[in-house]
Amino acid sequence: MGNFKSLKKTSAGMEITAANASAQVSVYASNIIRIRISNKTFDRDFSYAVIKNPDKVNFTVTEDKEKITLQTDSLILTIGKNPVRFNFSDKKNNILNEDDTGFGTSWIGTEMTTYKKLQEGERFIGLGEKTGNLDRRGSAYVNWNNDYFGYPANADPLYQTIPFYVGIHHNLVYGIFLDNTYKSTFAFGASNNRFATFSVDDGEMNYYFIGGANIPSLIQSYTSLTGRIEMPPMWSLGYQQCRWSYYPDKEVLNLARTFREKNIPADVIYLDVHYMDAYKVFTFHPERFPNPKQTIDELKKMGFHLVVIVDPGIKVEKGYTAYEEGVKNNYFVKYPDNTLYTGEVWPGWCHFPDFTNSKTRLWWGQNFKGYVDAGVEGFWNDMNEPASWGNKTPDLIEFEFDGSKSTHKRVHNIYGMQMSRSTFEGTTKLMSGKRPFILTRAGYAGIQRYSAVWTGDNVATDEHMLAGVRLVNSMGISGVPFIGVDVGGFVGDASADLYARWMTIGTFTPFFRQHSMYGTRDKEPWSFGEEVEISMRNSIGLRYKLLPYIYSAFYEASQTGIPVSRSAAIYYPHDPKIYSNDYQHQYFFGPSLLVAPISSTQKFGKVYLPQGTWYRLDTDEKIEGGKEVIVEAPMDRLPVFAKGGSVITMQSQVQYSLQKNTDTLHVHVYNGDKGSVYVYYEDDGETYNFKTGEFLKMTFTFDPLARQLNVSREGKWKSKFNYLNIVYHGFADISQAKANDKGIAFNKKNGLQSVVVNNESGIKISW
Ligand code: GLC
């Protein structure tokens, strides 16, 4: 932007006119300021990502010869006048982020770039589904959702566009969210030592600056803009078995039976493209699945849920209902000369629904009736970048863009998100009060409101396994908590060691699904011999024991946006060790478990434990932190550590998530210097009745020094657990315990000390 011309104050902020462009500044919250810049007339103000309106907050605007200052309770925005530059500080005047004085925001043709000065030692994390290091300094990334079969572990771009990142320097943090769906580019001091930039190919510069004391609060603010996950069905947090493709029906039933016979817990089986009749969505293959309802009923009896794949391409075929309806009602995307766009995917030549048209979205959603009537409860949205053979959807095709007709250039990056939205909204209506499970490959900022995400067609290598951990953690920083990878690798054949190690990491991944490509070797938990089978039974079993903890972590995500897999950088952003090659994969799974992924070729691993006391989850070994340690990492046991001072809820092992449990919730308390407040959440796990109070929130206030655990509760739901079994870790020689000041029986078994109390209102336990 050039030199300042005029200022107009508005109710949410101000408008500034400069020599060659104008800017709108709006205060969304005292720590969120939106900057919109254009060198044309401003477009209609419309976003698929942002669902928040500006809050009514106090701010002041003052002006002198050189600058304009906007001040809220937590941020100071100083706008230099000649030329116009935007600089953000916290209320103590610490510089958080400033425009490069030379360039600020400038243009090359329609391409518009904001140049931000690199601060000394500045690091960058987030930006969604991006490969590379945890710290993105020195790297550049493009956002253009990309169907990338068998992508290299350092590939870019992949399938998702989440233009939100966090900057870290001088013990300060801030976030920037760029909301523009055209192709965009981020460069964090890549090929220069002067600036970090974000550019858009076209449209407006439109970014939200977020201030905050720590990274969790930035994520909370970012998700106040773009929304949070709804509670998923409990079954979708269990283990999910997929391959391209299980068919016919007998094979699917046989697979389900084998899980039960072998006592390997699982909740979900997937049908990939072969279940359809000639790959036509909304159909079942007449010979392979002649009676889907009956098959699904059988699966349900065994406690399994079925997920089917749906692709956006609708086969061009006379007499095929979806095709006929789409053509007749103008639901498909067209060229500017009003002819239908045709691209080739699995079914052959296809038309593509315009998911940016509300009528198309509604129609798409209604098409799931056949699936829902048959008992399908999960819907896997694939190929929605959109993908087609040739991987180059013509830029000129036109979309409704909900009222601002636009070309593919503007729509490409939100196509997958709007497909997922249509699927989510349609199936939610059809499922009579039950929660659907939606999975998608492509997405844009805000996708977490509609769907879980997986990271597409990865490869069965150690490098991919670890890259996948970074992708999952980065998506978490970027507001997407329900995220996972094709465990075991989609392309190629994993060795037994790689498969087993990857499955142990899958146990600690929010979305836990094994998937593999057509033609690859068998990858069921029993396909690698007896030793691996036993270890899979244990590690998948551990996932099921942890479900009460995992479900509560999803609840936290639904309330605050804080992800389930949390890069250690979220809690220790200023500790340089966290970013080192050795430790950048480490993450917290939920609030209290530190996971240290280790490649399958290593049987020992180096782990960095931050300050505090830690307990190895599988052995209960106590380790003092603040140092690097070498730990054992046999094939079936990933190094995972419980944080001293924390509370972790577990249940006895079940074969599927909603199977009747023993009636005891195990509450593990770990001794440490500092206590914690832990929220356990429970509801029926499958309906929306929690919205009318049918939930239970138990708040555990744990004070290890005072040797006290207080439990308070909220909500109408009656817990399925009648007893709480409090298990003590790291407390030497307990001799007595009390519940609500009355002495209670105390157990010592296998070296563990515990007490059992009734799970009823207001308990104070001391020992
Ligand atoms: C795509 C998906 C993959 C799926 C395959 C066949 O490659 O990414 O997960 O199995 O298509 O539908």
Residues whose N, C-alpha, C, O or C-beta is under 5 A from the ligand:
A	BS01	GLC	W244 D272 V273 D382 G456 D457
